[in-house]
Amino acid sequence: MLPNFLIIGAPRSGTTHLYRGLRQHPEVFMSDVKEPMFFAYEGETRPGVIGDRSAYEALFVGSEHYKARGEASTLYLYHPEAPRRIRELIPEARLIAILRNPVDRAISQYTFQRFLKTEPLDTLEKALAAEEERRQQNAPPFSLYREVGLYSDQIARYLALFPREQLLFLLQDDLEQDPRAVFQHIFEFLGVDATFYPDLRHKTNASGIPQHETMFRLIKSAGRTVKRFLPERLATRLSGSAHETLLQHPPVNPATRAALREYFRADIARTQELIGRDLSHWLAP
């Protein structure tokens, strides 16, 4: 059994929020593994990746009676081979992309990698300066803070292979301002009951630096065990509460933010043409 829809990215743009909400819908099946990354790394053996097709199909065992079945791998939008692989295996799949202001996305990704302890450089500026060398050394995409936010070429690859009606482009801005309308739009796109509204009162997978490292790690470790025995909605609320209470966001140098806006300016202009949305607010100071 294969999925008939995918959330394809972008990273740090609200995909976990969408995944949690979709899992609550009675007509939607979401794989327990949120990001199998199969279409990005098919045939490869990597930590945390399901690259074997039979193992990938096993994720959807028991989903036969659901109208919509999917997964949410954030690198599908970025990875150059993913569109072709999706087209070859599930050509009629519906594809959902949620985009975030690339400046904020880059900052959030850096902060999240610091939280995960996978980013060794202690300032965003140092990490940005190292990006070109990282790219030449085939570093993991999650450490390429600017490159992953260059959406226009990524979107163009999908538009070249899939009919426009199979693609849904959302903005994280909309998810923040009117989540009910966003989920209604998604449910309509997937052909399931659009009157259903999930309980997502707390953010999920938030980024930040722990205010009290030891306390945060203890709570998160205990929480993983407890959450396995809780309903989806309650687990989401508990996880969101822990992040909101214990994480803080370090300030960003205004000059760095301004430089990032200029870096993304041309790509934002092209992206808004491709998806038919005004993105000028992404360039506002």
DOLOMI-938049 format. One record per residue (C-alpha): residue number from 1; residue in three letters; x, y, z. Coordinates in steps of 0.2 Angstrom, whole numbers, plus 5000, padded with zeros to 4 digits. Example, Ala and Ser with C-alpha at 12.3 -4.5 7.8 and 13.67 -1.06 7.14 Angstrom:
BEGIN
site k: 1&r: ALA&east: 5062&north: 4978&up: 5039
site k: 2&r: SER&east: 5068&north: 4995&up: 5036
// end
This chain:
BEGIN
site k: 1&r: MET&east: 5000&north: 5000&up: 5000
site k: 2&r: LEU&east: 5006&north: 5017&up: 4995
site k: 3&r: PRO&east: 5001&north: 5035&up: 5000
site k: 4&r: ASN&east: 4990&north: 5045&up: 4989
site k: 5&r: PHE&east: 4996&north: 5062&up: 4996
site k: 6&r: LEU&east: 5012&north: 5069&up: 5003
site k: 7&r: ILE&east: 5017&north: 5084&up: 5013
site k: 8&r: ILE&east: 5033&north: 5089&up: 5004
site k: 9&r: GLY&east: 5040&north: 5103&up: 5015
site k: 10&r: ALA&east: 5047&north: 5115&up: 5018
site k: 11&r: PRO&east: 5057&north: 5112&up: 5034
site k: 12&r: ARG&east: 5053&north: 5123&up: 5049
site k: 13&r: SER&east: 5037&north: 5129&up: 5040
site k: 14&r: GLY&east: 5023&north: 5121&up: 5050
site k: 15&r: THR&east: 5024&north: 5103&up: 5043
site k: 16&r: THR&east: 5023&north: 5095&up: 5060
site k: 17&r: HIS&east: 5008&north: 5106&up: 5064
site k: 18&r: LEU&east: 4999&north: 5099&up: 5048
site k: 19&r: TYR&east: 5004&north: 5082&up: 5052
site k: 20&r: ARG&east: 4997&north: 5082&up: 5069
site k: 21&r: GLY&east: 4981&north: 5090&up: 5063
site k: 22&r: LEU&east: 4979&north: 5077&up: 5049
site k: 23&r: ARG&east: 4982&north: 5063&up: 5061
site k: 24&r: GLN&east: 4966&north: 5068&up: 5070
site k: 25&r: HIS&east: 4955&north: 5067&up: 5055
site k: 26&r: PRO&east: 4944&north: 5051&up: 5055
site k: 27&r: GLU&east: 4946&north: 5049&up: 5036
site k: 28&r: VAL&east: 4965&north: 5052&up: 5035
site k: 29&r: PHE&east: 4979&north: 5040&up: 5039
site k: 30&r: MET&east: 4996&north: 5047&up: 5042
site k: 31&r: SER&east: 5011&north: 5036&up: 5044
site k: 32&r: ASP&east: 5017&north: 5034&up: 5062
site k: 33&r: VAL&east: 5034&north: 5039&up: 5055
site k: 34&r: LYS&east: 5032&north: 5057&up: 5051
site k: 35&r: GLU&east: 5047&north: 5059&up: 5040
site k: 36&r: PRO&east: 5052&north: 5043&up: 5031
site k: 37&r: MET&east: 5061&north: 5053&up: 5018
site k: 38&r: PHE&east: 5059&north: 5038&up: 5005
site k: 39&r: PHE&east: 5057&north: 5048&up: 4989
site k: 40&r: ALA&east: 5073&north: 5058&up: 4994
site k: 41&r: TYR&east: 5084&north: 5044&up: 4998
site k: 42&r: GLU&east: 5076&north: 5029&up: 4990
site k: 43&r: GLY&east: 5088&north: 5014&up: 4990
site k: 44&r: GLU&east: 5100&north: 5022&up: 5002
site k: 45&r: THR&east: 5104&north: 5017&up: 5020
site k: 46&r: ARG&east: 5105&north: 5032&up: 5031
site k: 47&r: PRO&east: 5100&north: 5034&up: 5050
site k: 48&r: GLY&east: 5082&north: 5039&up: 5052
site k: 49&r: VAL&east: 5078&north: 5036&up: 5034
site k: 50&r: ILE&east: 5067&north: 5022&up: 5026
site k: 51&r: GLY&east: 5075&north: 5019&up: 5009
site k: 52&r: ASP&east: 5068&north: 5002&up: 5006
site k: 53&r: ARG&east: 5052&north: 5001&up: 4996
site k: 54&r: SER&east: 5044&north: 4986&up: 5006
site k: 55&r: ALA&east: 5048&north: 4995&up: 5022
site k: 56&r: TYR&east: 5040&north: 5011&up: 5016
site k: 57&r: GLU&east: 5024&north: 5002&up: 5010
site k: 58&r: ALA&east: 5023&north: 4993&up: 5027
site k: 59&r: LEU&east: 5021&north: 5011&up: 5035
site k: 60&r: PHE&east: 5003&north: 5011&up: 5027
site k: 61&r: VAL&east: 4997&north: 4993&up: 5031
site k: 62&r: GLY&east: 4980&north: 4995&up: 5038
site k: 63&r: SER&east: 4976&north: 5011&up: 5029
site k: 64&r: GLU&east: 4966&north: 5003&up: 5015
site k: 65&r: HIS&east: 4949&north: 5010&up: 5021
site k: 66&r: TYR&east: 4955&north: 5028&up: 5023
site k: 67&r: LYS&east: 4950&north: 5041&up: 5009
site k: 68&r: ALA&east: 4967&north: 5049&up: 5011
site k: 69&r: ARG&east: 4984&north: 5042&up: 5017
site k: 70&r: GLY&east: 5000&north: 5051&up: 5018
site k: 71&r: GLU&east: 5016&north: 5056&up: 5026
site k: 72&r: ALA&east: 5026&north: 5072&up: 5029
site k: 73&r: SER&east: 5044&north: 5072&up: 5023
site k: 74&r: THR&east: 5051&north: 5090&up: 5023
site k: 75&r: LEU&east: 5065&north: 5087&up: 5011
site k: 76&r: TYR&east: 5054&north: 5082&up: 4997
site k: 77&r: LEU&east: 5052&north: 5100&up: 4991
site k: 78&r: TYR&east: 5071&north: 5103&up: 4992
site k: 79&r: HIS&east: 5078&north: 5086&up: 4985
site k: 80&r: PRO&east: 5081&north: 5087&up: 4966
site k: 81&r: GLU&east: 5077&north: 5068&up: 4964
site k: 82&r: ALA&east: 5061&north: 5068&up: 4974
site k: 83&r: PRO&east: 5049&north: 5075&up: 4961
site k: 84&r: ARG&east: 5054&north: 5062&up: 4948
site k: 85&r: ARG&east: 5053&north: 5048&up: 4960
site k: 86&r: ILE&east: 5036&north: 5053&up: 4966
site k: 87&r: ARG&east: 5030&north: 5055&up: 4948
site k: 88&r: GLU&east: 5036&north: 5037&up: 4944
site k: 89&r: LEU&east: 5028&north: 5028&up: 4959
site k: 90&r: ILE&east: 5013&north: 5038&up: 4963
site k: 91&r: PRO&east: 5009&north: 5050&up: 4949
site k: 92&r: GLU&east: 4992&north: 5055&up: 4954
site k: 93&r: ALA&east: 4997&north: 5059&up: 4972
site k: 94&r: ARG&east: 4991&north: 5076&up: 4979
site k: 95&r: LEU&east: 5006&north: 5086&up: 4985
site k: 96&r: ILE&east: 5005&north: 5099&up: 4999
site k: 97&r: ALA&east: 5019&north: 5112&up: 5002
site k: 98&r: ILE&east: 5019&north: 5125&up: 5016
site k: 99&r: LEU&east: 5031&north: 5139&up: 5014
site k: 100&r: ARG&east: 5038&north: 5151&up: 5027
site k: 101&r: ASN&east: 5047&north: 5167&up: 5025
site k: 102&r: PRO&east: 5064&north: 5161&up: 5020
site k: 103&r: VAL&east: 5073&north: 5173&up: 5032
site k: 104&r: ASP&east: 5063&north: 5167&up: 5047
site k: 105&r: ARG&east: 5065&north: 5149&up: 5041
site k: 106&r: ALA&east: 5083&north: 5150&up: 5040
site k: 107&r: ILE&east: 5084&north: 5157&up: 5058
site k: 108&r: SER&east: 5072&north: 5144&up: 5065
site k: 109&r: GLN&east: 5082&north: 5130&up: 5056
site k: 110&r: TYR&east: 5098&north: 5136&up: 5064
site k: 111&r: THR&east: 5091&north: 5138&up: 5081
site k: 112&r: PHE&east: 5083&north: 5120&up: 5079
site k: 113&r: GLN&east: 5100&north: 5112&up: 5074
site k: 114&r: ARG&east: 5108&north: 5121&up: 5089
site k: 115&r: PHE&east: 5094&north: 5113&up: 5100
site k: 116&r: LEU&east: 5097&north: 5096&up: 5092
site k: 117&r: LYS&east: 5116&north: 5099&up: 5095
site k: 118&r: THR&east: 5120&north: 5095&up: 5077
site k: 119&r: GLU&east: 5126&north: 5113&up: 5073
site k: 120&r: PRO&east: 5143&north: 5116&up: 5081
site k: 121&r: LEU&east: 5145&north: 5135&up: 5077
site k: 122&r: ASP&east: 5138&north: 5146&up: 5091
site k: 123&r: THR&east: 5132&north: 5160&up: 5080
site k: 124&r: LEU&east: 5120&north: 5161&up: 5065
site k: 125&r: GLU&east: 5133&north: 5172&up: 5056
site k: 126&r: LYS&east: 5147&north: 5159&up: 5058
site k: 127&r: ALA&east: 5135&north: 5146&up: 5051
site k: 128&r: LEU&east: 5130&north: 5156&up: 5036
site k: 129&r: ALA&east: 5148&north: 5160&up: 5032
site k: 130&r: ALA&east: 5152&north: 5141&up: 5032
site k: 131&r: GLU&east: 5137&north: 5137&up: 5021
site k: 132&r: GLU&east: 5146&north: 5137&up: 5004
site k: 133&r: GLU&east: 5160&north: 5126&up: 5011
site k: 134&r: ARG&east: 5147&north: 5114&up: 5018
site k: 135&r: ARG&east: 5138&north: 5113&up: 5001
site k: 136&r: GLN&east: 5154&north: 5109&up: 4992
site k: 137&r: GLN&east: 5156&north: 5095&up: 5005
site k: 138&r: ASN&east: 5139&north: 5088&up: 5003
site k: 139&r: ALA&east: 5134&north: 5093&up: 5020
site k: 140&r: PRO&east: 5116&north: 5088&up: 5026
site k: 141&r: PRO&east: 5103&north: 5099&up: 5019
site k: 142&r: PHE&east: 5097&north: 5104&up: 5036
site k: 143&r: SER&east: 5113&north: 5113&up: 5039
site k: 144&r: LEU&east: 5111&north: 5124&up: 5023
site k: 145&r: TYR&east: 5101&north: 5137&up: 5030
site k: 146&r: ARG&east: 5100&north: 5149&up: 5015
site k: 147&r: GLU&east: 5100&north: 5136&up: 5001
site k: 148&r: VAL&east: 5085&north: 5126&up: 5007
site k: 149&r: GLY&east: 5074&north: 5142&up: 5007
site k: 150&r: LEU&east: 5077&north: 5146&up: 4989
site k: 151&r: TYR&east: 5060&north: 5139&up: 4984
site k: 152&r: SER&east: 5057&north: 5145&up: 4966
site k: 153&r: ASP&east: 5068&north: 5131&up: 4958
site k: 154&r: GLN&east: 5061&north: 5118&up: 4970
site k: 155&r: ILE&east: 5043&north: 5123&up: 4965
site k: 156&r: ALA&east: 5047&north: 5124&up: 4947
site k: 157&r: ARG&east: 5053&north: 5105&up: 4947
site k: 158&r: TYR&east: 5036&north: 5100&up: 4953
site k: 159&r: LEU&east: 5026&north: 5111&up: 4942
site k: 160&r: ALA&east: 5036&north: 5103&up: 4927
site k: 161&r: LEU&east: 5030&north: 5086&up: 4932
site k: 162&r: PHE&east: 5013&north: 5087&up: 4940
site k: 163&r: PRO&east: 4997&north: 5095&up: 4935
site k: 164&r: ARG&east: 4994&north: 5111&up: 4945
site k: 165&r: GLU&east: 4978&north: 5104&up: 4952
site k: 166&r: GLN&east: 4988&north: 5091&up: 4961
site k: 167&r: LEU&east: 4998&north: 5104&up: 4970
site k: 168&r: LEU&east: 4993&north: 5114&up: 4985
site k: 169&r: PHE&east: 5004&north: 5128&up: 4991
site k: 170&r: LEU&east: 5001&north: 5135&up: 5008
site k: 171&r: LEU&east: 5009&north: 5149&up: 5018
site k: 172&r: GLN&east: 5014&north: 5147&up: 5037
site k: 173&r: ASP&east: 5008&north: 5165&up: 5038
site k: 174&r: ASP&east: 4990&north: 5158&up: 5035
site k: 175&r: LEU&east: 4993&north: 5144&up: 5047
site k: 176&r: GLU&east: 4997&north: 5156&up: 5061
site k: 177&r: GLN&east: 4983&north: 5169&up: 5057
site k: 178&r: ASP&east: 4968&north: 5157&up: 5052
site k: 179&r: PRO&east: 4972&north: 5138&up: 5055
site k: 180&r: ARG&east: 4954&north: 5134&up: 5054
site k: 181&r: ALA&east: 4954&north: 5140&up: 5036
site k: 182&r: VAL&east: 4970&north: 5132&up: 5032
site k: 183&r: PHE&east: 4964&north: 5114&up: 5038
site k: 184&r: GLN&east: 4948&north: 5117&up: 5029
site k: 185&r: HIS&east: 4957&north: 5120&up: 5013
site k: 186&r: ILE&east: 4968&north: 5105&up: 5015
site k: 187&r: PHE&east: 4953&north: 5093&up: 5019
site k: 188&r: GLU&east: 4944&north: 5100&up: 5003
site k: 189&r: PHE&east: 4960&north: 5097&up: 4993
site k: 190&r: LEU&east: 4961&north: 5079&up: 5000
site k: 191&r: GLY&east: 4942&north: 5075&up: 4997
site k: 192&r: VAL&east: 4938&north: 5072&up: 5015
site k: 193&r: ASP&east: 4926&north: 5080&up: 5027
site k: 194&r: ALA&east: 4931&north: 5098&up: 5028
site k: 195&r: THR&east: 4920&north: 5102&up: 5043
site k: 196&r: PHE&east: 4932&north: 5093&up: 5054
site k: 197&r: TYR&east: 4944&north: 5104&up: 5064
site k: 198&r: PRO&east: 4958&north: 5097&up: 5074
site k: 199&r: ASP&east: 4963&north: 5102&up: 5092
site k: 200&r: LEU&east: 4980&north: 5111&up: 5090
site k: 201&r: ARG&east: 4980&north: 5124&up: 5103
site k: 202&r: HIS&east: 4999&north: 5122&up: 5106
site k: 203&r: LYS&east: 5013&north: 5123&up: 5093
site k: 204&r: THR&east: 5023&north: 5107&up: 5090
site k: 205&r: ASN&east: 5041&north: 5105&up: 5086
site k: 206&r: ALA&east: 5045&north: 5122&up: 5091
site k: 207&r: SER&east: 5063&north: 5128&up: 5090
site k: 208&r: GLY&east: 5073&north: 5137&up: 5104
site k: 209&r: ILE&east: 5087&north: 5136&up: 5116
site k: 210&r: PRO&east: 5083&north: 5127&up: 5133
site k: 211&r: GLN&east: 5083&north: 5140&up: 5147
site k: 212&r: HIS&east: 5087&north: 5126&up: 5159
site k: 213&r: GLU&east: 5096&north: 5112&up: 5149
site k: 214&r: THR&east: 5095&north: 5098&up: 5162
site k: 215&r: MET&east: 5077&north: 5101&up: 5167
site k: 216&r: PHE&east: 5072&north: 5102&up: 5149
site k: 217&r: ARG&east: 5080&north: 5086&up: 5144
site k: 218&r: LEU&east: 5073&north: 5076&up: 5159
site k: 219&r: ILE&east: 5055&north: 5082&up: 5155
site k: 220&r: LYS&east: 5057&north: 5078&up: 5136
site k: 221&r: SER&east: 5064&north: 5061&up: 5140
site k: 222&r: ALA&east: 5050&north: 5057&up: 5152
site k: 223&r: GLY&east: 5037&north: 5064&up: 5140
site k: 224&r: ARG&east: 5042&north: 5052&up: 5126
site k: 225&r: THR&east: 5037&north: 5038&up: 5137
site k: 226&r: VAL&east: 5021&north: 5045&up: 5144
site k: 227&r: LYS&east: 5015&north: 5051&up: 5127
site k: 228&r: ARG&east: 5015&north: 5034&up: 5120
site k: 229&r: PHE&east: 5000&north: 5030&up: 5131
site k: 230&r: LEU&east: 4990&north: 5046&up: 5128
site k: 231&r: PRO&east: 4978&north: 5051&up: 5114
site k: 232&r: GLU&east: 4985&north: 5061&up: 5100
site k: 233&r: ARG&east: 4977&north: 5077&up: 5105
site k: 234&r: LEU&east: 4983&north: 5077&up: 5123
site k: 235&r: ALA&east: 5000&north: 5072&up: 5118
site k: 236&r: THR&east: 5001&north: 5087&up: 5106
site k: 237&r: ARG&east: 4996&north: 5099&up: 5119
site k: 238&r: LEU&east: 5008&north: 5092&up: 5132
site k: 239&r: SER&east: 5023&north: 5093&up: 5120
site k: 240&r: GLY&east: 5018&north: 5111&up: 5115
site k: 241&r: SER&east: 5017&north: 5116&up: 5133
site k: 242&r: ALA&east: 5034&north: 5110&up: 5137
site k: 243&r: HIS&east: 5042&north: 5119&up: 5122
site k: 244&r: GLU&east: 5033&north: 5135&up: 5125
site k: 245&r: THR&east: 5037&north: 5136&up: 5143
site k: 246&r: LEU&east: 5056&north: 5130&up: 5143
site k: 247&r: LEU&east: 5063&north: 5137&up: 5126
site k: 248&r: GLN&east: 5069&north: 5154&up: 5123
site k: 249&r: HIS&east: 5074&north: 5162&up: 5106
site k: 250&r: PRO&east: 5091&north: 5171&up: 5105
site k: 251&r: PRO&east: 5090&north: 5188&up: 5097
site k: 252&r: VAL&east: 5095&north: 5190&up: 5079
site k: 253&r: ASN&east: 5107&north: 5204&up: 5073
site k: 254&r: PRO&east: 5096&north: 5216&up: 5063
site k: 255&r: ALA&east: 5110&north: 5217&up: 5050
site k: 256&r: THR&east: 5110&north: 5199&up: 5048
site k: 257&r: ARG&east: 5092&north: 5199&up: 5045
site k: 258&r: ALA&east: 5093&north: 5213&up: 5032
site k: 259&r: ALA&east: 5107&north: 5203&up: 5023
site k: 260&r: LEU&east: 5096&north: 5188&up: 5022
site k: 261&r: ARG&east: 5081&north: 5198&up: 5015
site k: 262&r: GLU&east: 5092&north: 5204&up: 5001
site k: 263&r: TYR&east: 5099&north: 5187&up: 4998
site k: 264&r: PHE&east: 5081&north: 5180&up: 4996
site k: 265&r: ARG&east: 5074&north: 5195&up: 4987
site k: 266&r: ALA&east: 5074&north: 5189&up: 4969
site k: 267&r: ASP&east: 5069&north: 5171&up: 4973
site k: 268&r: ILE&east: 5054&north: 5178&up: 4983
site k: 269&r: ALA&east: 5049&north: 5188&up: 4968
site k: 270&r: ARG&east: 5049&north: 5172&up: 4957
site k: 271&r: THR&east: 5041&north: 5161&up: 4970
site k: 272&r: GLN&east: 5026&north: 5173&up: 4971
site k: 273&r: GLU&east: 5024&north: 5172&up: 4953
site k: 274&r: LEU&east: 5024&north: 5153&up: 4953
site k: 275&r: ILE&east: 5012&north: 5150&up: 4967
site k: 276&r: GLY&east: 5001&north: 5165&up: 4963
site k: 277&r: ARG&east: 5002&north: 5173&up: 4980
site k: 278&r: ASP&east: 5008&north: 5191&up: 4985
site k: 279&r: LEU&east: 5024&north: 5188&up: 4996
site k: 280&r: SER&east: 5030&north: 5206&up: 4997
site k: 281&r: HIS&east: 5027&north: 5206&up: 5016
site k: 282&r: TRP&east: 5042&north: 5194&up: 5017
site k: 283&r: LEU&east: 5053&north: 5208&up: 5012
site k: 284&r: ALA&east: 5046&north: 5220&up: 5025
site k: 285&r: PRO&east: 5059&north: 5226&up: 5038
// end
